[in-house]
Amino acid sequence: MISKIQSSNVAYLQQSTPKDDSSKGVSKTEKSEGVDKVSALKEQIANGTYKVDLAKTAQAVAEELI
């Protein structure tokens, strides 16, 4: 006779402390440059001036499918 395996629906969350980005090799300058780029993209999208590079997009989709 096969008995039913007991299972529980328990999730375990691990609290993590903020890590120092220096361990990842990310400097504050690089971080601020990333923020500047994101801000510029948000502004372009809001203004309706953001242009999608269709060739790069198509290439990335094709590579992901392979």
Residue pairs with C-beta under 8 A, 6 or more apart in sequence:
21 27
21 28
21 31
41 50
44 50
